[in-house]
Amino acid sequence: MIDNEGGVEYAEEIRNESTGLAQSRPVFVNLANSATVTNVLTLTAYDVTYVVPANALVAGSVLHFKAVVRITADNLAETTLVEARLGGTRILTSSAVNAAAGDTIVIEGFVITRAVPGAVVDSVGGGSVVFSTGAAGTLATATTMADGVTFATNGALTLDFRVIYSAAGGNSSFLESLIVWIS
């Protein structure tokens, strides 16, 4: 701890002044939108990703992320589905929704590591995917990771986000923001 002008500043963590609870600083925040992904009929990754360094996830670590996808064009007869992956393993997926240009998709999730870094480390997690569909309201999809998911935490793991459209008729979107915390 460091005394600072009558307050206490924590060198390794930030404390919320009103609640006193610890808050972690993000380890990654993107500074530019991804390239636009248009008319894809197979799951296609946005080009904004975060690579979790090898051995960064230890027993009790929490990887927390929040991403926002913006729909830039749509064909109202088609649907959009997004998913989050860690190390190539799907950890969250949305339902297919008929989104419109200007809508956003917010993907927020977490992965808890249950053992020291290794080739096969048990993990649990979950989160939600929220479609902000303007006048139609908001549709939320709560999801959890499949039971028994393991990751090789002794190697680097890429966190990425993918999109697929139900038909190639004019849909496009980009990953607008990605924030990642590891605590």
Residue pairs with C-beta under 8 A, 6 or more apart in sequence:
1 8
1 9
1 10
1 11
2 8
2 9
2 10
2 11
3 9
8 15
10 22
13 22
13 23
13 24
14 22
14 23
14 24
14 25
15 21
15 22
15 23
16 22
16 23
22 183
24 181
24 182
24 183
25 181
26 179
26 180
26 181
27 50
27 180
27 181
27 182
28 50
28 178
28 179
28 180
29 177
29 178
29 179
29 180
30 48
30 175
30 177
30 178
32 48
33 48
33 70
33 174
33 175
33 176
34 46
34 47
34 48
34 174
34 175
34 176
35 46
35 47
35 174
36 72
36 172
36 173
36 174
37 44
37 46
37 163
37 172
37 173
37 174
38 73
38 171
38 172
39 165
39 168
39 169
39 170
39 171
39 172
40 163
40 164
40 165
40 168
41 164
41 165
41 167
41 168
42 164
43 83
43 162
43 163
43 164
44 162
44 163
44 164
45 85
45 160
45 161
45 162
46 69
46 160
46 161
46 162
46 163
46 174
46 175
48 161
48 175
48 178
49 158
49 159
49 160
49 161
50 65
50 158
50 159
50 178
50 180
51 156
51 157
51 158
51 159
52 63
52 86
52 156
52 157
52 158
52 159
52 182
53 156
54 117
54 153
54 154
54 155
54 156
55 117
55 153
55 154
56 153
56 182
57 63
57 111
57 113
57 117
57 121
57 151
57 153
57 157
57 182
58 113
58 116
58 117
58 153
59 113
59 114
59 115
59 116
60 112
60 113
60 114
61 112
61 113
61 182
61 183
62 110
62 111
62 112
62 113
62 181
62 182
62 183
63 86
63 110
63 111
63 113
63 125
63 159
63 180
63 181
63 182
64 109
64 110
64 180
64 181
64 182
64 183
65 84
65 107
65 108
65 109
65 110
65 159
65 178
65 179
65 180
65 181
66 106
66 107
66 108
66 177
66 178
66 179
67 84
67 106
67 107
67 108
67 161
67 175
67 177
67 178
67 179
68 104
68 105
68 106
68 107
68 175
68 176
68 177
68 178
69 82
69 104
69 105
69 107
69 161
69 163
69 173
69 174
69 175
69 176
70 102
70 103
70 104
70 173
70 174
70 176
71 80
71 99
71 100
71 101
71 102
71 103
71 104
71 105
71 171
71 172
71 173
72 101
72 172
72 173
72 174
73 101
73 170
73 171
73 172
74 80
74 98
74 99
74 100
74 101
74 170
74 171
74 172
75 167
75 169
75 170
75 171
76 98
76 100
77 98
77 167
77 169
78 98
78 165
78 166
78 167
78 169
78 170
78 171
79 96
79 97
79 98
79 99
79 165
79 166
80 96
80 97
80 98
80 99
80 105
80 163
80 164
80 165
80 166
80 171
80 173
81 93
81 94
81 95
81 96
81 97
81 163
81 164
81 165
81 166
82 93
82 94
82 105
82 107
82 129
82 161
82 162
82 163
83 90
83 92
83 93
83 94
83 161
83 162
84 90
84 91
84 92
84 93
84 107
84 109
84 127
84 159
84 160
84 161
85 91
85 158
85 159
85 160
85 161
85 162
86 111
86 151
86 157
86 158
86 159
87 151
87 152
87 157
87 158
88 158
89 149
89 151
91 109
91 111
91 125
91 127
91 145
91 149
92 107
92 109
92 126
92 127
92 128
92 129
92 143
92 145
93 129
93 143
94 105
94 107
94 129
94 131
94 141
94 143
95 129
95 139
95 141
96 166
97 105
97 131
97 133
97 139
99 105
99 131
99 133
100 133
100 134
102 134
103 131
103 132
103 133
103 134
104 131
104 132
104 176
105 129
105 130
105 131
105 132
105 173
106 129
106 130
106 132
107 127
107 128
107 129
107 161
108 127
108 128
108 129
108 130
109 125
109 126
109 127
109 128
109 143
110 125
110 126
110 127
111 123
111 124
111 125
111 145
111 151
112 123
112 124
112 125
113 121
113 123
113 151
113 153
114 121
114 122
114 123
114 124
115 121
115 122
117 153
117 154
118 152
118 153
118 154
119 152
119 154
120 150
120 152
121 150
121 151
121 152
121 153
122 148
122 149
122 150
123 145
123 149
123 150
123 151
124 144
124 145
124 149
125 144
125 145
125 149
126 142
126 143
126 144
126 145
127 142
127 143
127 144
128 140
128 141
128 142
128 143
129 140
129 141
129 143
130 138
130 139
130 140
130 141
131 138
131 139
131 140
131 141
132 138
133 139
151 157
159 180
161 175
161 178
163 173
165 171
